[in-house]
Amino acid sequence: MGTSDYEFTRATRDDIPAIVQLQESNLRSNGGALSVRFSPEWFDKAIAEMPVVVARNGGHVVGYVASTPLTAQAHDPIIRAMLRAYPGSPGAYNYGPICVAHSHRHQGLAAAMVGRLRAQLPGREGLTFIRRDNASSLAFHGKMGMRQVAEFALNDVAYVVVAYPG
């Protein structure tokens, strides 16, 4: 299977239950790599404010990448720490999480979703943080041409800030 077997669209509110279910199965507490759990209300607001791109296979959501204004999560301690380490350029936004169902990995979905997200937000810098110990995510972001721009720690966990130019 390649990315041609998938449909990529902007998420709608109807996609939220599937996105939340996919997120849940990929949280660190469930053996995945996602560090933060977002509520259905968070996804509802994210979808209303900025693009959230989903990948579908057979009509089912099998991946997503979110984007939010930097101010949307500025109250969150981890986002505050990230922005202290690297505030981004004017108009920058936070992207992520990126999540792909385990059974659909290694098909190029994450890169395809990020590419579609970037196309919807031309000229704007995207940034996110990654746990320093998440080698696969760091490698993925490097292959996508994203650069490490800062590091920070929170609650004894080391993070890297990565960004792609607008």
C-alpha positions, 0 to 999 in steps of 0.5 A: 500500500502507498499513499495513493490508497488513502484519502487526505482531507481536512477533518470535520467535527464528525471525525472527532470520535475516530481521532480521539479513539486513535489518539487513545490507542497511541498514548504512552500510557497505552504503549504508544508515543503520544505524550499528551491526551487532548479532549474531544472539546480540544479537537473541536476547537482545533478543527474550528480554528485551523486545519486538522488533516486526516488520512482515511482508508476504507472510509476510516480515519487512520491518521491525523495531524493537528495545527493550532495557533501558538496562543491556543495552548499558551496556558499549558506548562509544556507549551509555555516551556517550548515557547520560552525555548523558541518563540517562533516567527510571527504567524508561527503555529503549533503542529501536532500531534501526528498520529498514525494507526499502528497497522498503517505505519510505514506507508508515508502517511505522516509525511503526506499529512504534514505536506498537506497541512503545510500546503494549507498554511503557506508561508507560516512556520510550524513548530512542535516539541518531541521527547528527546527519547522519541528517536523515531519521531526525531528521525521522521522530522529530520527526514522531512527537512525540519530542524532542531531549533531549541531544547528544554526540560519539564518535570525531568523530561528532555524535549527538542523543539523542531520547526519547518520554515514557512 
